[in-house]
């Protein structure tokens, strides 16, 4: 893992197409902005993990009504 220090409005480049900008810091919360091409999906880790769980449940045929309502919104 690469660990970097950044000040507000400073950026980090990932490859040629992705830019991460430090937007603000308030207490223990950090706000970042991510600029990426539309074909690159950007998720918070907990959302990504939930999607993975739902996909696995659907593939196993164990999807519940509660999970289905989450998927359908």
C-alpha positions as a Markdown table, in Angstrom:
| # | Residue | x | y | z |
|---|---|---|---|---|
| 1 | Unk | 0.0 | 0.0 | 0.0 |
| 2 | Unk | 1.3 | 3.4 | -0.9 |
| 3 | Unk | 0.6 | 6.0 | 1.8 |
| 4 | Unk | 0.7 | 9.7 | 0.8 |
| 5 | Unk | 0.2 | 13.0 | 2.7 |
| 6 | Unk | -1.9 | 15.6 | 0.9 |
| 7 | Unk | -3.2 | 19.1 | 1.7 |
| 8 | Unk | -6.6 | 20.3 | 0.8 |
| 9 | Unk | -7.0 | 20.7 | -3.0 |
| 10 | Unk | -3.9 | 18.6 | -3.7 |
| 11 | Unk | -4.4 | 15.7 | -6.1 |
| 12 | Unk | -3.2 | 12.2 | -6.6 |
| 13 | Unk | -3.1 | 10.7 | -10.1 |
| 14 | Unk | -3.8 | 7.0 | -10.7 |
| 15 | Unk | -2.7 | 6.1 | -14.2 |
| 16 | Unk | -3.6 | 8.6 | -16.9 |
| 17 | Unk | -7.3 | 8.7 | -16.3 |
| 18 | Unk | -8.0 | 8.8 | -12.6 |
| 19 | Unk | -7.6 | 11.8 | -10.2 |
| 20 | Unk | -8.2 | 11.8 | -6.5 |
| 21 | Unk | -8.5 | 15.2 | -4.9 |
| 22 | Unk | -8.5 | 16.0 | -1.1 |
| 23 | Unk | -11.6 | 18.2 | -0.7 |
| 24 | Unk | -11.6 | 18.7 | 3.0 |
| 25 | Unk | -10.9 | 17.5 | 6.5 |
| 26 | Unk | -13.3 | 17.9 | 9.5 |
| 27 | Unk | -12.5 | 16.0 | 12.7 |
| 28 | Unk | -12.0 | 12.4 | 11.8 |
| 29 | Unk | -13.8 | 12.7 | 8.5 |
| 30 | Unk | -11.9 | 13.2 | 5.2 |
| 31 | Unk | -13.7 | 14.2 | 2.0 |
| 32 | Unk | -12.2 | 13.2 | -1.3 |
| 33 | Unk | -13.3 | 13.6 | -4.9 |
| 34 | Unk | -12.6 | 11.0 | -7.5 |
| 35 | Unk | -12.5 | 11.8 | -11.2 |
| 36 | Unk | -12.6 | 8.8 | -13.4 |
| 37 | Unk | -13.9 | 7.8 | -16.9 |
| 38 | Unk | -17.6 | 6.7 | -16.9 |
| 39 | Unk | -16.6 | 3.1 | -17.7 |
| 40 | Unk | -14.7 | 2.9 | -14.4 |
| 41 | Unk | -17.0 | 2.2 | -11.5 |
| 42 | Unk | -16.1 | 3.9 | -8.2 |
| 43 | Unk | -17.7 | 2.6 | -5.0 |
| 44 | Unk | -17.2 | 3.0 | -1.2 |
| 45 | Unk | -15.8 | -0.3 | 0.1 |
| 46 | Unk | -19.0 | -1.2 | 2.1 |
| 47 | Unk | -21.2 | -0.6 | -0.9 |
| 48 | Unk | -18.8 | -2.8 | -3.1 |
| 49 | Unk | -18.9 | -5.5 | -0.4 |
| 50 | Unk | -22.7 | -5.5 | -0.3 |
| 51 | Unk | -22.9 | -5.7 | -4.1 |
| 52 | Unk | -20.6 | -8.7 | -4.0 |
| 53 | Unk | -22.7 | -10.4 | -1.3 |
| 54 | Unk | -25.9 | -9.8 | -3.3 |
| 55 | Unk | -24.3 | -11.1 | -6.5 |
| 56 | Unk | -23.1 | -14.2 | -4.7 |
| 57 | Unk | -26.5 | -14.8 | -3.2 |
| 58 | Unk | -28.2 | -14.4 | -6.6 |
| 59 | Unk | -25.8 | -16.8 | -8.2 |
| 60 | Unk | -26.5 | -19.4 | -5.5 |
| 61 | Unk | -30.2 | -18.9 | -5.8 |
| 62 | Unk | -30.5 | -17.8 | -2.2 |
| 63 | Unk | -31.6 | -14.2 | -2.8 |
| 64 | Unk | -34.2 | -13.1 | -0.3 |
| 65 | Unk | -37.1 | -10.7 | -0.7 |
| 66 | Unk | -35.2 | -8.1 | 1.4 |
| 67 | Unk | -32.1 | -8.4 | -0.9 |
| 68 | Unk | -34.3 | -8.2 | -4.0 |
| 69 | Unk | -35.9 | -4.9 | -2.7 |
| 70 | Unk | -32.5 | -3.5 | -2.2 |
| 71 | Unk | -31.4 | -4.4 | -5.7 |
| 72 | Unk | -34.6 | -3.0 | -7.3 |
| 73 | Unk | -34.5 | 0.1 | -5.2 |
